[in-house]
């Protein structure tokens, strides 16, 4: 094993910072921000960074109350925040806060379908609506769906053209595209293809909706590849959903945005019908504003960091191979598209991976992973794994021991780079993952010796 890495008593975590973060700490963080937004941000970001990014922030005006409770979504503070995200960042005229992204997207799809008198929508095989929402689109919202393209690939222009050139009575009312596609390891579309797809949809009278759950994360990729910003992307879509808690780190919440005022008024009604418009949402709004202000303007750095870390880990772990000769660690894709990516582990059981993580944490005081999921190329098995992953987490949250799936020797882990992890040197990632590989290889070798002895 490599020499122990000296850190503080508390393990250095390479995971998202809110992983197992106590509720009290999160509430205190929200309170600190709500009481003194500018002071909080100056302390967290530093005075120089605060000044550099202040033009991006959504902050109460000097001399105005810092926190105003909304009543059923109505209030000056709520209006300012959702308008800031919609207009200043997404380039849309109207924005609406939702407590959940599920409700935001389904409200948008429902209204697109209602407006066209056609309840058929289209999305990819591995869309969030397909694997994470218990068929809510059908059982609660009365929508039908058709699936786009090949299950394990990002949809192509030809796939969209196939739908938009169907007879009008057979076309979907709306097409949902996820940019990037999480379940495909954050792979995404070429910007030129998005332009072509947008033109096809508009010519055919089909609405185009953007699932932008990780839109913040993917913008640097489009800037690097095509010189395009978030506004350039969102201009191609009729409606846009963005998450306020994933890359931005807010408690919970989403923004739905569009230029169409009547469409947005109708989605507000669907929000009410769905029961996701509580008496007040100011607690969530305040923390989402905090997360927005802390993280906006950081994603190019995070993207560069993950590419650097992935390249360093790939090179350092190249000597480690599974029993069949394949590489033990592989990044999917080999060069990440954003600040989130997938690492595949070949040749070890989940228990061997967990034991190695525990050993690295014990000996080196670095936590490199939370949980591993089975890897499969089959779309049906992927869907089953998504559902099983959600149910296992529900069991854990309820304090019960989850039923683990039959173990395999193909697993993956989603790696993120957050604002806090920008401070972690690449060398610490490398040392931790090399130590992890050594521990797994030792376990595999011991397993082989036991098998030979039994034989």
NULUMLUM-614879 format. One record per atom (N, C-alpha, C): residue in one letter; x, y, z. Coordinates in steps of 0.02 Angstrom, whole numbers, plus 50000, padded with zeros to 5 digits. Example, Ala and Ser with C-alpha at 12.3 -4.5 7.8 and 13.67 -1.06 7.14 Angstrom:
2
A506604971650390
A506154977550390
A506604983550390
S506424988850354
S506844994750357
S506455000250394
END
This chain:
455
X500424994050000
X500005000050000
X500445006350000
X500165011749974
X500535018049975
X500565020850045
X501025025450056
X501095028550122
X500455032350140
X500255032150203
X499635035650224
X499655042950206
X499075045450186
X499005052450169
X498805056250232
X499195061150251
X499055064650313
X498505069850302
X497965069050340
X497415073750338
X497185074950409
X496665078950418
X496385080050483
X496015073850506
X495795073750569
X495445067950595
X494805066550556
X494455071850536
X493865070850495
X494075069050425
X493805063550397
X494035061450330
X493915066850278
X494395067650234
X494305072050176
X493825068450129
X493265071550113
X492775068350070
X492845070849998
X492845066149952
X492845067749881
X492145067249853
X491645066949898
X490945066549878
X490635073449880
X489995073949860
X489655080349865
X489625082349938
X489705088749953
X489785090950023
X489175089650066
X488575089250037
X487975088250077
X487845080950093
X488285076450070
X488195069350084
X488215068150159
X487655065950187
X487585064750259
X487715071050301
X487625076950270
X487685083150309
X487075083650354
X487185085550417
X486635085650465
X486125091050447
X485495089650463
X484955094350450
X485055100850487
X485325100450548
X485435106450588
X485935111050553
X486475108150526
X486975112250492
X486675115550430
X486255111850395
X485955114650335
X485475120350352
X485085119450406
X484625124750428
X485015130850451
X485575129750486
X485975135350510
X486265139250451
X486475135450401
X486755138650341
X486235143150308
X485625140650303
X485075144550273
X484945150850314
X484935149950381
X484795155650425
X485335160950419
X485965158750418
X486525163450412
X486455167550348
X486275164150294
X486195167650230
X485605172450233
X485035170050260
X484435174150261
X484525180450302
X484915180050356
X485005185950398
X485465191150367
X485985188850333
X486465193550304
X486745190650239
X486355190850184
X486575187750121
X487265189850098
X487395196350097
X488035198750072
X488605196750118
X488495197550182
X489015195650230
X489155188150225
X488635184150219
X488725176850213
X489145175250152
X488975178050095
X489335176450033
X490055178950035
X490165184750064
X490845187250070
X491275182550113
X490965179850166
X491335175250210
X491485168650175
X490985166050138
X491055159550107
X491505159850044
X491405165050004
X491755165549940
X492405169549945
X492435173949993
X492995178649997
X492785185149965
X493045190649990
X492835197249967
X492985198349893
X493565195949870
X493755197049800
X493285193249752
X493155186949769
X492705182949726
X492005185749728
X491785187949786
X491115191049791
X491065196949744
X491565201249743
X491555207149700
X491555205149626
X491955200149609
X492005197949540
X491345195049513
X490975191749558
X490365188249535
X489715191649555
X489765197249587
X489155200349613
X488645201849558
X488875203149497
X488415204649442
X487995198549423
X488205192549444
X487835186449429
X487315184849483
X487385187749542
X486985185849600
X486275188649596
X485845185149633
X485175187749647
X485165189349721
X485165195849738
X485215198049807
X484685203249822
X484445203449885
X483985208849905
X484315215549895
X483915220449877
X484185227149869
X484415229849937
X484945233649936
X485205236549998
X484655240850030
X484535239650095
X484025243350130
X483345240150130
X483255234950088
X482625231450086
X482655225350132
X482075222850156
X482075216850198
X482415211050161
X482825207250197
X483195201850166
X482745195950148
X482245194550190
X481815188750179
X481095190850182
X480725189050131
X480005190250130
X479655183650116
X479195181750158
X478815175550148
X478335176350090
X478345171450045
X477835171349993
X477205168250022
X476635169549991
X476005166350009
X475745162949946
X475765156349946
X475585152349887
X475975154649825
X476605156149836
X477045157849780
X477045165149762
X476615169249794
X476585176349779
X476985180249831
X477425184549809
X477835188549854
X478405191549816
X478645197249839
X479165200849803
X479815197049797
X480015193649851
X480645189949851
X480615184049803
X480065180249806
X479985174649760
X479975177049688
X479605182349676
X479555185049608
X480235187049581
X480625190249623
X481285192549601
X481745186649585
X481735181549629
X482195175949619
X482015171949556
X481375170049549
X481205166049491
X481275170049426
X481165176649431
X481265180849372
X481995181549354
X482425182049405
X483145182749394
X483415176549357
X483235170549382
X483475164449351
X483215163949279
X482565165449270
X482265164749203
X482565169749154
X482585176149173
X482775181349126
X483535182149120
X483875182849176
X484585184449174
X485015178449154
X484795172449172
X485215166549159
X484955162449100
X484305161049100
X484015156749049
X483775160548987
X483725167048992
X483515170948934
X482785170148917
X482375168348966
X481655167648956
X481285173148994
X480705175148968
X480345180848996
X479995179149063
X479825172849072
X479425171049131
X479715164949165
X479705165049232
X479955159349271
X479475157749328
X479445151449347
X478995149249401
X479355144249445
X479345145449510
X479665140949558
X479215134949572
X479515128949571
X479175122749590
X479575119449646
X479215116149691
X479555112649745
X479945106649721
X479735103649664
X480085097849637
X480145098449561
X480675095449535
X480755095349463
X480255090849429
X480045085549463
X479535080949435
X478905084849419
X478665088749467
X478055092649456
X478155097949402
X478745101049400
X478875106249351
X478845103349280
X479165097649270
X479175094749202
X478495092149181
X478155088749227
X477515085949208
X476995091449197
X477045096849234
X476595102449222
X476705105349153
X477345105849134
X477515108549068
X477265103849013
X477405097449020
X477185092648969
X476425092448964
X476095092549021
X475365092349021
X475075098348984
X475355104248997
X475075110148964
X475245110248889
X475835108048871
X475985107648799
X475475103048765
X475335097448797
X474865092648767
X474155095348767
X473955098548822
X473275101348827
X473175106748774
X473685110948766
X473625116448719
X473545114048647
X473805108148633
X473765105548565
X473215100248557
X472865098748612
X472335093748609
X472595086848592
X473185085448616
X473515079148599
X473925076948659
X473765071348689
X474105069348752
X474705064848741
X475005064948681
X475595060848667
X476235065148673
X476685062848715
X477345066048724
X477885061048705
X478485063548694
X479045059148675
X479665060848715
X480025055548736
X480655056548771
X481095050348764
X481705050648787
X482185045248780
X482015039448828
X482265033548811
X482135027448850
X482365028048923
X482895031948934
X483175032649002
X483025039449033
X482505042649009
X482295048949039
X482095047949112
X482145053249151
X481935053049221
X481205050949227
X480795053149180
X480075051449182
X479965044049173
X480445040749142
X480365033649127
X480565029149185
X481085030949221
X481355026349270
X481285028449342
X481125034849355
X481155037349423
X480475039549452
X479955039549412
X479345042949433
X478725038449438
X478825031949440
X478275027249451
X477695028349401
X477875029749339
X477375030749285
X476875036249300
X477095041549334
X476655047049352
X476355050349290
X476735050649235
X476475053849174
X475825050749151
X475745044249164
X475145040649142
X474625040449197
X474825037849255
X474335036549308
X474045042849339
X474435048249342
X474175054449372
X474005059749321
X474385060049267
X474325065649220
X473975063749155
X473835057449145
X473455055449086
X473815056449020
X474475056149022
X474865057048960
X475065050248931
X475125050048866
X475425044248833
X476125046248812
X476545041248798
X477215042948778
X477475038148725
X477925040848684
X478295036748637
X479035037848651
X479445032748642
X480155033148660
X480575034748598
X481095038748609
X481495041348554
X482145037448547
X482305035748485
X482975033248468
X483165026648499
X483825025648504
X484105019448533
X484185020248608
X484065014848646
X484075015348719
X484725017648750
X485295015848721
X485935017348752
X486325022848717
X485975026848675
X486305032348640
X485885038648645
X486225044348642
X485875050748640
X485475051048575
X484845053448576
X484445053848515
X484805057848460
X484685056048399
X484985059348341
X484475063948307
X484725068048262
X484285072248221
X483805067848182
X484055062248156
X483635057648117
X483075054848160
X483225053348223
X482705050748268
X482145055848276
X482325062148284
X481815067448293
X481435068548228
X481795068248172
X481475069248108
X480955063848095
X481095057848117
X480615052348110
X479955054048144
X479995057148202
X479385058948239
X479035065048208
X479425070048189
X479115076348166
X478835075748095
X479015070548059
X478745069647991
X478185064547988
X477985062048047
X477395057748049
X476775061748028
X476245058348006
X475615061947994
X475425065848056
X475125071648048
X474985076148104
X474615072648161
X474165068248145
X473765064848196
X474185060048238
X474785058148212
X475205053348247
X475805056548282
X475915062848270
X476495066248300
X476385067548374
X476925067648413
X476855069748483
X476725077248487
X476385079248540
X476285086448550
X476925089848573
X477335086048609
X477955088948637
X478495083648639
X479105085848628
X479695081448633
X480135084148690
X480335079748735
X480775081648790
X481475079048776
X481955083548781
X482655081648774
X483015083148839
X483425078448863
X483815079448923
X484525081448903
X484745087248927
X485395089948909
X485775091748973
X486285087748992
X486495081348963
X486075075648991
X486185069548965
X485805063748987
X486185060249044
X485915060749105
X486265057949163
X486385050449156
X485875046749136
X485935039449134
X486385037049077
X486585041549033
X487075039948981
X487745043248998
X487875043749064
X488515046449089
X488615053649067
X488065057449064
X488075064549047
X488315065848975
X488225061048932
X488345062348861
X487805067148836
X487955070848783
X487485076048762
X487495076948686
X487115081848663
X487035083348592
X487575088248568
X487755087848505
X488125093348474
X487645099348470
X487915105348478
X487485111248475
X487155111748407
X487515110148354
X487235110548287
X486635105848279
X486665100148313
X486105095448310
X485495098248346
X485625101648402
X485065104748438
X484725110148395
X485125113848358
X484845118948313
X484395115648261
X484645110148231
X484255106648180
X483625103748210
X483665100848269
X483085097848301
X482565103248316
X482785109048340
X482325114548355
X481945116648292
X482295117248236
X481975119148173
X481465113948151
X481635107548159
X481175102148141
X480525102548182
X480605103648247
X480025103848290
X479575109848275
X479885115648264
X479485121548251
X479125121048184
X479455118148135
X479135117348070
X478545112448074
X478585107648119
X478065102548126
X477535104348177
X477615110048212
X477135111948263
X477175107648326
X477775104948339
X477885100848398
X478285104948449
X478045105348510
X478395109148562
X479035105448582
X479545109148600
X480185106248621
X480325108548692
X480385103748737
X480495105148808
X481185102648829
X481525106648869
X482205105048892
X482195102648964
X482405096348975
X482555093949042
X483275096049057
X483325101649093
X483985104449107
X484195103349179
X484065097349205
X484245095849274
X484985097249286
X485395096049236
X486125097249242
X486355102249189
X485935106949174
X486105112049123
X486675116449147
X486685118149212
X487235122149238
X487905118749225
X487915112149237
X488535108349231
X488785107849159
X488315107649110
X488515106249041
X488695112549002
X488535118449027
X488675124648989
X489415125248969
X489895123749015
X490595124448994
X490785120148934
X490475114248927
X490605109948870
X490405113448806
X489815116448806
X489575119948745
X489985126248732
X490215129448785
X490645135248775
X491305133148743
X491565127448766
X492205124948740
X492135122348669
X491605118748655
X491515115548590
X491255120348536
X490795124848555
X490455129048505
X490425136348523
X490695138348580
X490655145248601
X489955147448619
X489545142748643
X488845144148658
X488705144248733
X488235148448753
X488055149248823
X487395145748838
X487195145848901
X486545143148921
X485985146548881
X486025153048872
X485495156648835
X485455154248763
X486025152648733
X486025150148664
X485655143448661
X485755139348712
X485425132748714
X484685133548726
X484495137448778
X483795137948796
X483375141448742
X483695145748701
X483325149148648
X483025144248598
X483295138148596
X483065133148549
X482445129348574
X482255130548637
X481715126748669
X481125131248686
X480525128248685
X479925131848703
X479845132548778
X480085127748815
X480055127948888
X480675124548916
X480875126648976
X481495124349006
X481385123049080
X481635117349104
X481655115949176
X482385115549198
X482535118849254
X483195118149284
X483125116449358
X483585112549383
X483595110649454
X483955116049495
X483705117149555
X484035121849600
X484415118349656
X484385111649657
X484715108149712
X485275103449689
X485295101549627
X485825096949604
X486495100649601
X486645103749546
X487285107149541
X487325113449584
X486755116449600
X486765122649639
X486755121449714
X486525115649736
X486575114049806
X486045117049851
X485475119349824
X484925121649866
X484575115849900
X484145117549949
X483775112249984
X483375107949936
X482925111049899
X482485107649852
X482145112849810
X482025111349747
X481665116149706
X481895116149634
X481495119349592
X481625119749521
X481315126049493
X481545128049435
X481245133649398
X481015131149331
X480395132849312
X480145131649246
X480105138349211
X480365138749150
X480395145249116
X480165144649043
X479885150149018
X479655150448949
X479535157648930
X479525159048866
X479345165648841
X478585166548835
X478225160948837
X477505160948825
X477125162348890
X476845168348895
X476515170448957
X475905166148973
X475485164648923
X474885160748936
X475065153548955
X475585150848925
X475825144248943
X476035144149016
X476405149149038
X476645149349106
X476075150249155
X475565154049137
X474985154849180
X474625148149189
X474605144349135
X474275137749139
X474675132949181
X475345133149176
X475745128549218
X475695130349291
X475565136649306
X475445138749375
X474815135349402
X474315134849359
X473695131349378
X473825123849388
X474225120949344
X474395113849352
X474795112649415
X475215117349433
X475595116849496
X475115116449555
X474605120649552
X474105120649606
X473735114049607
X473525111649550
X473155105349546
X473565099449570
X474215099849559
X474655094349579
X474805094349654
X474595099549689
X474695099749761
X475405101549781
X475775105049737
X476465106849752
X476535114449757
X476005117749781
X476025124949793
X475825126249865
X476275124949913
X476095125549984
X475975132850004
X475735133750065
X475575140450089
X476175145150083
X476775142450093
X477375146450081
X477955141950064
X478405144350023
X479005140550003
X479635144650018
X479565149550063
X480135154050072
X480755150650098
X480665145250139
X481255141850165
X481665138850108
X481315135550062
X481665132550004
X481945137949959
X481555143249948
X481775148549902
X482415151849927
X482435153349992
X483015156650020
X483635152350012
X483565145850027
X484155141650022
X484355140449949
X483865140149904
X484025139449833
X484385145649808
X484175151549832
X484515157649813
X485235157549839
X485325155149901
X485995154449928
X486425149949884
X486155144049868
X486535139349826
X486685142249757
X486195145749729
X486305148949664
X486885153849668
X486865158249717
X487375163349723
X488065160449739
X488085155049777
X488725151949793
X489045148549733
X488635145949689
X488895141549636
X488875144449566
X488465149449554
X488435152149486
X489125155049468
X489355153549409
X490005155949388
X490585151449406
X490435145449433
X490975140949453
X491035134749409
X490565133749363
X490535127249330
X491085126149278
X491355131449250
X491925130549205
X492525127849243
X492635130449303
X493185127849345
X493065120549364
X492445118949381
X492285112049401
X492385107149343
X492185109449284
X492265105249224
X493005103949211
X493405109249213
X494125108549201
X494435104049254
X494205104749316
X494475100749371
X494325093349360
X493705091649341
X493545084549332
X493925081549274
X494015085249220
X494405082649164
X495125081349186
X495395085749226
X496075084949250
X496125078949297
X495645078349343
X495645072749390
X495555066149353
X495095065949305
X494965059749268
X495595057549230
X495935062249199
X496545060549162
X497085057949209
X497145061149268
X497655059149316
X497505052149345
X496885050849362
X496695044349389
X496775038849336
X496575040449274
X496635035649220
X497365033549209
X497805038349209
X498515036849200
X498805032949259
X498635035149320
X498935032049379
X498675024949391
X498065023449370
X497785016849383
X497845012149323
X498205014249272
X498285010049212
X498595003149226
X499015002349277
X499304995649289
X498804990649319
X498224992949341
X497764988449376
X497244985549328
X497224978749326
X496774975349280
X496364970049315
X495784968749288
X495344963449313
X495644956749292
X495394951149322
X495654944549304
X495624942949230
X495144945949193
X495104944449121
X495564948849079
X495954953149112
X496434957249076
X496194964249059
X495554965649069
X495294972349054
X495484977149110
X495464983549093
X495634988649144
X495134988449200
X495374989349261
X494934989249319
X494504995549322
X494815001449309
X494455007849313
X494415010849242
X493815012749223
X493705016049158
X493205021749168
X493365027549141
X492895033149143
X492425032749084
X491785034249096
X491275034349044
X490955041249042
X491045045048987
X491515043948931
X492235045048955
X492705043348912
X493405043648933
X493615050748952
X493335055748917
X493425062748935
X492745065448957
X492665067449019
X492015069749044
X491745075649003
X491075076149001
X490755081748966
X490585087449013
X490605086149078
X490425091349126
X490725089549194
X490495092749247
X490775091649313
X490465085549348
X490115081449310
X489855075049335
X490005069749283
X490235063949306
X490385058549259
X490305051849294
X490445046549258
X490375039749283
X491045036249282
X491205032649336
X491795028349338
X491545021149341
X491785016949294
X491615009849294
X492165005849327
X491965000649363
X492434996149396
X492294989049371
X492804985949343
X492714979449311
X493094974049348
X492734968649366
X493064962749393
X493014961749467
X492664966249504
X492614965649577
X491884965649598
X491744962349653
X491064962449681
X490944969049718
X490324970549731
X490164976749768
X490464976549838
X490484970649868
X490774970149935
X491514971549934
X491864969049884
X492574970549878
X492694978049869
X492264981249831
X492324988449821
X492194992249886
X491664990249921
X491504993549985
X492054992550037
X492324986550039
X492854985250088
X493474989450072
X493614990250008
X494194994349988
X494085001650005
X493475004149996
X493325011050014
X493425012050089
X493175007350129
X493245007750202
X493985007650222
X494385003550188
X495095003050205
X495455009550189
X495295012450131
X495615018850112
X495425024250163
X494805024250184
X494595029350233
X494945028250300
X495025021950320
X495345020450384
X496085022150383
X496425020350329
X497145021150327
X497365028050302
X496955031050259
X497175037250227
X496725043250243
X496175041950279
X495715047350299
X495425051050239
X495275047250186
X494955050050127
X494365045750108
X493785048850099
X493175045250080
X493075046350005
X493125040949965
X493115041849892
X492455039949859
X492025036249894
X491405034049863
X490875032949916
X490245033349895
X489685032149940
X489385025349928
X489175024049867
X488875017649851
X489005016149777
X489005009749762
X489115007449693
X488475004249666
X488355005249603
X487765002349571
X487984997449517
X487604992149504
X487784987349452
X487774990749383
X488254989149341
X488294991749273
X488004986649225
X487594988949179
X487324984549128
X487244988449063
X487294985049008
X487184988048942
X486464987348920
X486084982948953
X485384981748934
X484944987448960
X484534990448916
X484114995948938
X483594993748989
X483324987748980
X482824985349028
X483144984249096
X483744981449096
X484094980449160
X484294987149190
X484454992149147
X484604998849172
X483995001749208
X483415001049177
X482795003649207
X482665000149273
X482734993549274
X482634989749336
X483124991949390
X483744993249369
X484264995349417
X484095002249445
X483825006749403
X483635013349426
X483085012849479
X482575008949465
X482025008049513
X482285004849577
X482714999649569
X482984996149628
X483415000849670
X483805005249636
X484225010049671
X483805014749715
X483245016949686
X482805021449723
X482495017949783
X482265011749772
X481945008049826
X482445006249882
X483065004649864
X483565003249915
X483695009349958
X483715015249926
X483825021349965
X483235022650011
X482625021149988
X482035022050031
X482075017450092
X482325011450082
X482405006750138
X482925009350188
X483475011850161
X484005014650204
X483745020550244
X483375025050210
X483105030950243
X482615029050298
X482275023350289
X481785021150338
X482105017150395
X482775016450392
X483125012850445
X483095005350438
X482905002950378
X482864995750367
X483454993550324
X483624987150330
X484164984350290
X483894982550221
X484134985850169
X483864984450102
X484064977650076
X483644974950034
X483804968650000
X484274970249943
X484874967749947
X485364969249895
X485264964849834
X485364967549775
X485294963449714
X485854958349710
X485754953349669
X486274948349659
X486914951849636
X487464950349668
X488084953949654
X488354952149585
X488664957049555
X488994956149490
X489714958449497
X490074958449442
X490754961049442
X490824966949394
X490264970249382
X490264976349342
X489874981649382
X490204986949403
X489884992049443
X490094998949419
X489735003949443
X489935010849427
X489785015449485
X490095021249482
X490015026349534
X489985033149499
X489525037449519
X489475044149490
X489945048849528
X490395051749492
X490875056449522
X490655063649506
X490685067949557
X490535075049548
X491125079249573
X491185085149545
X491635090049573
X491205095949594
X491245097649658
X490865103349685
X491345109049699
X491055114649721
X491465120549735
X491995118949787
X491805115149838
X492285113449891
X492855109149865
X492705104749818
X493215100049794
X493705103249745
X493565109449725
X494055112949684
X494705114049722
X494645113949788
X495235115149831
X495665108849840
X495385103049821
X495755096749832
X496255095649775
X496875094549792
X497395093449742
X497275086949703
X497435087049639
X497365081049598
X497755075149628
X498315076749658
X498735071449687
X498395067549741
X497945070849779
X497585067249831
X497085062349801
X496755064449747
X496305059849711
X496705053749687
X497275055049657
X497685049649629
X497905044849684
X498185047449738
X498415043149792
X497855038949821
X497265041949829
X496705038349857
X496475032849810
X496435034249745
X496195029249698
X496705023749686
X497345025449688
X497855020149683
X497815015549744
X497745018449803
X497675014349863
X497045010049859
X496515012749833
X495885009049824
X495995003149776
X496325004449720
X496464999049672
X496894993549703
X497394995549741
X497824990549773
X497434986149821
X496964989249858
X496564985349905
X496104980549869
X495804982749814
X495364978349775
X495764972649744
X496344974249715
X496754969049683
X496974963749734
X497124966049794
X497324961449847
X496744956849865
X496134959549867
X495544955549883
X495404950449828
X495474952649766
X495364948049709
X495884942549710
X496514944249724
X497034939149726
X496914934149782
X496704936549840
X496544932049896
X495974927549879
X495494930149844
X494914926149823
X495134920549777
X495604922149732
X495854917149686
X496234911649722
X496614913549773
X496994908449811
X496514903749848
X495974906649875
X495474902449910
X495154897549862
X494994899949802
X494684895649751
X495154889949731
X495794891549724
X496284886349706
X496354881249761
X496344883549824
X496404878949881
X495814874149883
X495204877049872
X494594872749873
X494614867749816
X494884869949759
X494914865349701
X495394859749715
END
